[in-house]
């Protein structure tokens, strides 16, 4: 699934939940994060990968952004082409088919 389709899916899920999302791309000289979601008082970095096999190295950009933003690593997400869903110290791994779970998780944390 191309990145723009994942963006659209996240936007749709936010709109269906009654929220207008603030989604944007972030890059500095050496790293980039595919999507930063501003929700409530927090920002959530989301990296999107096409691969079906998870690797911890897929979190490199999210880790870098979290260190710069002094953000909680548990607020980071990795969307990938596989089927498994995990919660790790570095963040949450989510398959493309479950992007709605990111929005549900953010809404739960905001309560």
C-alpha positions as a printed NumPy array, in Angstrom:
array([[  0.   ,   0.   ,   0.   ],
       [  1.526,   3.369,  -0.968],
       [  2.142,   5.969,   1.748],
       [ -0.603,   8.269,   0.436],
       [ -3.167,   5.474,   0.865],
       [ -2.063,   4.93 ,   4.462],
       [ -2.426,   8.712,   5.039],
       [ -5.927,   8.641,   3.568],
       [ -6.872,   5.66 ,   5.722],
       [ -5.664,   7.467,   8.87 ],
       [ -7.539,  10.642,   7.889],
       [-10.701,   8.624,   7.265],
       [-10.411,   6.928,  10.657],
       [ -9.949,  10.279,  12.422],
       [-12.906,  11.843,  10.588],
       [-15.098,   8.842,  11.39 ],
       [-14.212,   9.311,  15.068],
       [-15.239,  12.996,  14.858],
       [-11.771,  14.589,  14.788],
       [ -9.908,  16.664,  12.234],
       [ -6.362,  15.315,  12.125],
       [ -3.163,  17.294,  11.83 ],
       [ -0.902,  15.026,   9.783],
       [  2.414,  16.131,   8.342],
       [  5.77 ,  14.89 ,   7.082],
       [  8.959,  15.704,   9.03 ],
       [ 12.57 ,  15.779,   7.801],
       [ 15.9  ,  17.213,   8.842],
       [ 19.281,  16.816,   7.141],
       [ 19.681,  13.114,   7.809],
       [ 16.353,  11.583,   8.876],
       [ 12.686,  11.722,   8.016],
       [  9.452,  10.525,   9.567],
       [  6.625,   9.719,   7.176],
       [  3.896,  11.154,   9.366],
       [  3.627,  13.174,  12.554],
       [  0.145,  13.235,  14.044],
       [ -0.662,  16.094,  16.398],
       [ -3.474,  14.943,  18.625],
       [ -4.404,  16.649,  21.865],
       [ -1.23 ,  17.897,  23.51 ],
       [  0.984,  15.166,  22.049],
       [  2.709,  14.43 ,  18.774],
       [  2.94 ,  10.872,  17.498],
       [  5.613,   9.878,  14.955],
       [  4.499,   7.255,  12.434],
       [  6.885,   5.482,  10.081],
       [  5.351,   3.619,   7.122],
       [  7.201,   0.696,   5.555],
       [  6.186,  -1.524,   2.638],
       [  8.055,  -4.593,   3.88 ],
       [  6.138,  -7.572,   5.205],
       [  8.917,  -8.618,   7.567],
       [  9.429,  -6.524,  10.692],
       [ 12.9  ,  -5.352,  11.705],
       [ 13.708,  -3.27 ,  14.779],
       [ 15.789,  -1.035,  12.465],
       [ 12.529,   0.204,  10.943],
       [ 12.174,   2.356,  14.085],
       [ 15.391,   4.363,  13.45 ],
       [ 13.673,   7.542,  12.263],
       [ 11.019,   7.344,  14.985],
       [ 13.755,   6.871,  17.615],
       [ 15.635,   9.864,  16.262],
       [ 12.543,  12.091,  16.256],
       [ 11.623,  10.977,  19.787],
       [ 15.102,  11.897,  21.039],
       [ 14.897,  15.37 ,  19.465],
       [ 11.349,  15.981,  20.69 ],
       [ 12.065,  14.426,  24.102],
       [  8.94 ,  12.343,  23.503],
       [  7.866,   9.07 ,  25.074],
       [  8.941,   6.234,  22.734],
       [  5.653,   4.453,  23.41 ],
       [  3.939,   7.204,  21.384],
       [  5.716,   6.075,  18.202],
       [  4.199,   3.823,  15.565],
       [  5.418,   1.708,  12.697],
       [  2.912,   0.723,  10.019],
       [  4.167,  -2.107,   7.832],
       [  2.999,  -4.62 ,   5.237],
       [  2.961,  -7.628,   7.563],
       [  0.131,  -9.073,   9.611],
       [  1.316,  -8.934,  13.224],
       [  0.633,  -6.256,  15.843],
       [  3.115,  -5.694,  18.696],
       [  3.686,  -3.235,  21.511],
       [  7.4  ,  -2.719,  22.097],
       [  9.536,  -0.36 ,  24.202],
       [ 10.297,   1.562,  21.001],
       [  6.637,   1.94 ,  20.054],
       [  3.821,   0.001,  18.46 ],
       [  4.02 ,  -2.062,  15.271],
       [  0.773,  -2.06 ,  13.296],
       [ -0.129,  -3.794,  10.008],
       [ -1.635,  -1.657,   7.245],
       [ -4.955,  -3.394,   7.736],
       [ -5.171,  -2.119,  11.332],
       [ -4.367,   1.602,  11.012],
       [ -7.639,   2.305,  12.827],
       [ -6.003,   0.909,  15.985],
       [ -3.603,   3.882,  16.048],
       [ -6.456,   6.363,  16.314],
       [ -8.242,   4.186,  18.894],
       [ -5.053,   4.025,  20.971],
       [ -4.546,   7.802,  20.814],
       [ -8.124,   8.44 ,  21.847],
       [ -7.728,   6.023,  24.772],
       [ -4.504,   7.722,  25.948],
       [ -6.161,  11.141,  25.829],
       [ -8.811,  10.099,  28.369]])
